[in-house]
Amino acid sequence: MNNIDVLLIEDDADLQLAVLQTLKLEKINTLGVNSVEEAQKHLKDFEHHGIVVTDMRLPGVSGTEFQRQINIAYPDLPVIIITGHGDIETAVKAIQSGAYDFIQKPFSAQQIINTVRRALDKRRLIQEVYELRRKLVDANSLDNKIIGNSISTLEIKEQIKFIAGTPANVTICGETGTGKQLLAQCIHEHSGRKGPFVAINCAALPESLFDSEIFGHEIGAFPGATTQRIGKLEFAHNGTLFFDKIESMPLFSQIKLLRFLQEKKIERLGSNEQISLNVRVISSSKEDLFLLAEQGKFRGDLNYRLNVININVPPLRERIEDIPLLFAVFVNKAAEDLKRPLPEIKDLKLHQLMTLPWLGNVRELRNEAERFVLGIGESMKGGNDNKNLSLQQRVEEYERGLIVSEMKHSNGNLTQTAKKLNIAKSTLFDKMKKHKL
């Protein structure tokens, strides 16, 4: 029974058969029953998945009464009401009391398909958030830390699992706000290293303080050095040192870091004693370090030492499939932190989010979630960025969102996706390549 998506309650045998056949053609597995009493035998199987579609007027327990029972027992289970022309007012009251939507007889095949798909999408999103909450018991779960189900996100998770236990240095490249430090922390947490994770922002570290901060110093090493200082490298012994924004590190400082990477030893300022260290170095950059090396702005030999393993994090606009789940998680977190009621995330809102450029990436989406919970500034920042796009850019963003949405509805079936979009399959391939899907 776990493979059933829709529980259909309809006592009109002809209408039940028509709906069953319509949904079957869309590969939506549906179980049809004639009464609420029969449906109750199967309801437990839908506790954590699937939806209910029920006629309002049924023999015995009515569909509206059953909907109220479901809303109490299973508040996350979407219920769609089928209603006659004269029952619209009652159907509206059902919506107000918790029903997901209603469909008025007579309805077209496309109406029932679209309504059912929207409800299933909502159900899946709720379940994905539920699964993330369940995994909170495992503080080190990658699924808890790295949220998203796009191909690129899944590949990054697999890459981290594969390389975490190795001692190799890693460079993480991506735009600002894509979560590079989060990935570095995940690598460390899954590495088995007993030492700490130490992060240092190269853009905020003056060159004059580099030696003291990174290597440490002894008493009297320079005027004002009245106490011994343990540097970041030594503090990260048996752990991981993360150099954020390493493209900002001055060339002279790069030479000193290169020497450590070659020898795995340091000397504190004011000391001749060499200290051997076991430190894994992870760095991040929003710039192409190979290009900077060609331009003489970054040392090529250091880049090769750092870039043993490279992880490229795509911007959010290139993995918009992750936006619904990310936004739902951020909204849940914001509602909890801000002590506000959890607002409903409607399909229109998600579609709007998936068409924005997100120049600030995941960080910007998190801010938008907080504004959404507070009820202020609908897509203020994202909306302003979108206004700066040309008409062609806006059209392309919208086109990409439509393709992703239809691919999701078709469960990745490209033939069905092309048919839904009314384009040739070869055209769909071209557009997918163009939009990097």
C-alpha positions in Angstrom: 0.0 0.0 0.0 3.0 2.3 0.5 3.2 3.0 -3.3 -0.3 4.6 -3.4 -0.2 8.4 -3.8 -3.9 9.2 -3.8 -6.8 7.8 -1.7 -10.0 8.6 -3.8 -13.4 8.4 -2.0 -16.2 8.6 -4.6 -19.5 6.6 -4.5 -20.3 7.5 -8.2 -18.8 4.4 -9.9 -18.5 6.2 -13.3 -16.8 9.3 -11.9 -14.5 7.2 -9.7 -13.4 5.1 -12.7 -12.8 8.3 -14.8 -10.6 9.9 -12.1 -8.7 6.6 -11.6 -8.0 6.3 -15.3 -7.0 9.9 -15.6 -4.5 9.8 -12.8 -3.2 6.4 -13.9 -2.3 7.9 -17.3 -0.2 10.5 -15.3 1.5 7.6 -13.4 -0.2 8.8 -10.2 -1.0 5.6 -8.2 -4.5 5.9 -6.9 -6.7 3.7 -4.7 -10.5 4.2 -5.2 -13.1 3.4 -2.5 -16.9 4.0 -2.2 -17.2 5.3 1.3 -15.5 7.0 4.3 -15.9 3.8 6.3 -13.9 1.9 3.7 -11.3 4.7 3.4 -10.7 4.6 7.1 -9.2 1.1 6.8 -6.5 2.5 4.6 -5.9 5.9 6.2 -3.0 4.7 8.4 -1.1 4.0 5.2 -1.3 7.7 4.3 -0.1 9.0 7.6 3.3 10.1 6.2 2.7 10.3 2.5 0.0 10.7 -0.1 -3.2 12.8 -0.2 -7.0 12.3 0.0 -9.5 13.3 -2.6 -13.1 12.9 -1.4 -16.6 13.7 -2.6 -18.4 16.1 -0.3 -21.7 14.1 -0.2 -21.3 10.4 0.6 -23.5 7.7 2.1 -22.8 7.4 5.8 -20.1 9.7 7.0 -19.8 12.7 4.7 -16.7 13.9 3.0 -16.6 17.2 4.9 -16.9 15.4 8.2 -14.1 13.0 7.2 -12.0 16.0 6.2 -12.4 17.5 9.7 -11.4 14.2 11.3 -8.3 14.1 9.1 -7.3 17.7 9.9 -7.4 16.7 13.6 -5.6 13.4 13.4 -3.3 14.1 10.4 -2.9 17.9 10.1 -0.2 17.6 7.4 -2.3 15.4 5.1 -3.8 17.4 2.2 -7.5 16.8 1.5 -9.2 17.8 -1.8 -13.0 18.1 -1.8 -15.1 17.3 -4.8 -18.2 19.4 -4.8 -21.4 19.9 -6.8 -22.5 23.3 -8.0 -24.8 24.0 -5.1 -22.2 23.2 -2.5 -19.7 25.9 -3.2 -20.4 27.8 0.1 -19.9 24.6 2.1 -16.7 23.9 0.1 -15.3 27.3 0.9 -16.0 26.7 4.6 -14.1 23.4 4.3 -11.1 25.3 2.9 -11.3 27.7 5.9 -11.4 24.7 8.3 -8.3 23.1 6.8 -9.1 21.4 3.4 -6.3 21.9 0.8 -8.6 22.7 -2.1 -11.9 21.9 -3.8 -12.9 20.9 -7.4 -16.4 21.7 -8.7 -18.3 19.2 -10.8 -18.1 18.8 -13.7 -14.4 19.2 -13.9 -11.9 18.5 -16.7 -9.1 15.9 -16.6 -6.5 18.6 -16.5 -8.2 20.3 -13.5 -8.0 17.1 -11.3 -4.4 16.4 -12.5 -3.2 19.9 -11.7 -4.9 20.1 -8.3 -3.7 16.6 -7.3 -0.1 17.4 -8.4 0.0 20.6 -6.4 -1.2 18.8 -3.3 1.3 16.0 -3.8 4.1 18.5 -4.2 3.1 20.2 -1.0 3.0 16.8 0.7 6.5 15.9 -0.5 7.8 19.2 0.7 6.3 18.7 4.1 7.8 15.2 4.3 11.2 16.5 3.3 11.1 19.0 6.1 9.9 16.2 8.4 12.8 14.0 7.4 15.3 16.8 8.1 13.8 17.4 11.6 14.0 13.6 12.2 17.7 13.7 11.3 18.4 16.4 13.8 19.1 13.6 16.3 22.3 13.0 14.2 24.2 16.3 14.6 26.7 15.2 12.0 24.3 14.2 9.3 25.2 15.6 5.9 21.5 15.8 5.1 21.0 17.9 8.2 23.8 20.3 7.2 23.7 20.4 3.4 20.1 20.9 2.4 18.9 20.2 -1.2 18.2 17.4 -3.6 19.5 18.8 -6.9 22.0 16.8 -8.8 24.8 19.2 -8.0 24.0 19.2 -4.3 23.8 15.4 -4.1 27.2 15.2 -6.0 28.8 17.5 -3.4 27.5 15.4 -0.5 28.9 12.2 -2.2 32.2 14.0 -2.8 32.5 15.0 0.8 31.8 11.5 2.0 34.5 10.2 -0.3 37.2 12.7 0.6 36.5 13.6 4.2 38.6 10.8 5.7 41.7 11.6 3.6 44.4 14.1 4.7 44.4 15.9 1.3 44.0 19.7 1.2 40.8 21.0 -0.3 39.8 24.2 -2.0 36.1 25.1 -2.2 35.2 27.6 -4.9 31.9 29.5 -5.2 30.2 32.8 -5.1 29.6 34.7 -1.8 26.8 33.2 0.2 26.9 29.7 -1.3 27.9 28.1 2.0 31.6 27.4 1.5 32.5 27.5 5.2 29.6 25.1 6.0 31.0 22.6 3.5 34.5 23.0 5.1 32.9 22.2 8.6 31.1 19.2 7.2 34.4 17.8 5.7 36.1 18.3 9.1 33.2 16.7 11.0 33.3 13.6 8.8 37.1 13.4 8.7 37.5 11.6 12.1 40.1 14.2 13.1 40.2 14.7 16.9 41.5 18.3 16.8 39.4 21.4 16.4 38.0 23.2 13.3 39.7 26.6 13.2 38.5 29.3 10.7 40.4 32.4 9.7 39.1 35.2 7.4 42.1 36.2 5.2 40.3 39.3 4.0 40.2 40.6 7.6 43.8 39.6 8.6 46.3 42.5 8.2 49.7 41.4 6.7 51.5 42.8 9.7 49.6 40.4 12.0 49.9 37.3 9.8 52.9 35.7 11.5 51.6 36.2 15.0 48.1 35.0 14.2 49.1 32.0 12.1 52.4 30.9 13.7 52.2 32.4 17.2 55.0 34.1 19.1 57.1 33.9 22.2 57.4 36.5 25.0 59.6 39.4 23.9 59.4 38.5 20.1 58.5 42.1 19.4 57.6 45.2 21.5 54.4 44.5 23.4 54.7 40.7 23.2 54.4 40.2 27.0 52.8 36.7 26.8 53.3 33.6 24.6 50.7 33.2 21.9 49.7 29.9 20.2 49.1 30.5 16.5 46.1 29.2 14.5 48.1 26.4 12.9 49.4 25.1 16.2 45.9 25.4 17.7 44.5 23.4 14.8 46.9 20.5 15.4 45.2 17.1 14.6 42.3 19.2 13.2 41.5 21.4 10.3 42.5 25.0 9.5 40.1 26.8 7.2 41.4 29.8 5.2 38.3 31.7 4.1 38.7 34.1 1.1 42.2 32.9 0.6 42.4 35.0 -2.6 42.8 38.0 -0.3 46.0 36.7 1.3 49.0 38.9 0.4 51.7 37.3 -1.7 54.4 37.6 1.0 52.1 35.7 3.4 51.4 33.1 0.8 55.1 32.2 0.7 55.1 31.5 4.4 52.0 29.3 4.2 53.5 27.4 1.2 56.6 26.7 3.4 54.4 25.1 6.1 52.5 23.0 3.6 55.8 21.7 2.3 57.5 21.0 5.6 54.5 20.6 8.0 56.6 22.5 10.6 56.4 25.9 12.1 58.5 28.2 14.3 56.8 30.7 16.6 58.1 34.3 16.2 61.0 34.7 18.6 61.8 31.0 18.7 64.2 28.7 16.8 62.4 25.6 17.8 60.5 23.8 15.0 57.1 22.3 15.9 55.8 19.5 13.8 52.0 19.7 13.2 49.3 17.5 11.7 46.9 20.0 10.2 44.6 19.6 7.2 44.1 22.8 5.3 40.9 23.7 3.6 40.6 27.0 1.7 37.8 28.8 0.0 37.7 31.4 -2.8 35.1 33.3 -4.8 37.7 33.8 -7.5 39.4 31.4 -9.9 42.7 30.8 -8.3 44.2 29.4 -11.5 43.3 32.6 -13.3 44.7 34.7 -10.5 47.9 32.7 -10.7 48.2 33.4 -14.4 47.7 37.1 -13.7 50.4 37.0 -11.0 47.9 37.8 -8.2 48.2 34.4 -6.5 51.1 32.0 -6.2 50.8 29.1 -8.6 52.8 26.8 -6.4 50.6 27.5 -3.4 47.5 27.0 -5.5 48.7 23.5 -6.5 49.4 22.7 -2.8 45.9 23.8 -1.8 44.0 22.5 -4.8 44.7 18.8 -4.3 40.9 18.4 -4.2 38.6 21.0 -5.6 34.9 21.4 -4.8 32.9 23.8 -7.0 29.7 25.1 -5.4 27.2 26.3 -8.1 25.3 29.5 -7.3 21.7 29.0 -6.2 20.3 30.2 -9.5 21.9 27.1 -11.2 20.2 24.7 -8.7 16.8 26.2 -8.3 15.4 22.7 -7.6 16.9 23.2 -4.0 15.0 26.5 -3.4 11.6 25.0 -2.2 13.2 22.8 0.5 15.8 25.4 1.5 13.1 28.0 1.9 10.8 25.7 3.9 13.6 24.8 6.3 14.7 28.5 6.7 11.0 29.5 7.3 10.6 26.8 9.9 13.8 27.9 11.6 12.9 31.6 11.4 9.5 31.0 12.9 11.1 29.2 15.8 13.8 31.7 16.4 11.5 34.8 16.0 8.7 33.1 17.9 6.2 33.8 15.2 3.5 31.5 13.8 4.5 29.4 10.8 3.1 30.9 7.6 1.8 28.8 4.8 4.2 28.7 1.8 2.0 28.8 -1.3 2.9 27.5 -4.7 2.9 31.0 -6.2 5.5 32.1 -3.6 7.8 29.2 -4.4 7.4 29.9 -8.2 8.4 33.5 -7.6 11.4 32.5 -5.6 12.5 30.1 -8.3 12.5 32.9 -10.9 14.7 35.3 -9.0 18.5 35.6 -9.7 19.6 35.3 -6.0 22.9 37.2 -6.4 23.4 36.7 -2.6 22.7 33.0 -3.0 21.6 30.9 0.1 22.4 33.7 2.5 20.0 35.9 0.6 17.3 33.2 0.6 17.7 32.8 4.4 17.1 36.6 4.8 14.0 36.4 2.6 12.7 33.6 4.8 13.0 35.8 7.8 11.2 38.6 6.1 8.5 36.2 5.0 7.9 35.0 8.6 7.8 38.6 9.8 5.4 39.5 6.9 7.5 42.3 5.5 9.0 43.2 2.2 7.9 40.5 -0.3 11.1 39.5 -2.0 12.5 42.9 -1.3 16.1 42.2 -2.1 15.5 39.5 -4.6 12.8 41.7 -6.3 15.2 44.6 -6.6 17.9 42.4 -8.2 15.3 41.0 -10.6 14.4 44.6 -11.7 18.0 45.1 -12.7 17.8 42.2 -15.2 17.1 42.8 -18.9 13.9 41.5 -20.5 15.8 38.7 -22.1 17.4 37.7 -18.7 14.0 37.7 -17.0 12.5 35.5 -19.8 15.4 33.1 -19.4 14.9 32.9 -15.7 11.2 32.3 -16.1 11.8 29.6 -18.8 14.3 27.8 -16.6 11.8 27.8 -13.7 9.1 26.3 -15.9 11.3 23.6 -17.2 12.5 22.6 -13.7 8.9 22.6 -12.4 7.6 20.4 -15.2 10.6 18.0 -14.8 9.8 17.7 -11.2 6.1 16.9 -12.0 7.2 14.3 -14.5 9.6 12.7 -12.1 12.5 13.5 -14.4 10.9 11.9 -17.5 12.1 14.0 -20.3 9.6 12.7 -22.8 6.7 13.7 -20.6 8.3 17.0 -19.8 8.7 17.9 -23.5 5.0 16.9 -24.1 3.8 19.0 -21.2 5.8 22.0 -22.5 4.6 21.3 -26.0 8.1 21.3 -27.5 10.2 18.7 -29.3 12.4 16.6 -27.1 15.5 17.8 -29.0 14.5 21.4 -28.2 14.1 20.4 -24.5 17.7 19.0 -24.6 19.0 22.2 -26.0 17.3 24.3 -23.4 18.5 22.1 -20.6 22.0 22.5 -21.8 21.6 26.2 -22.1 20.3 26.5 -18.6 22.8 24.0 -17.2 20.1 21.6 -16.0 
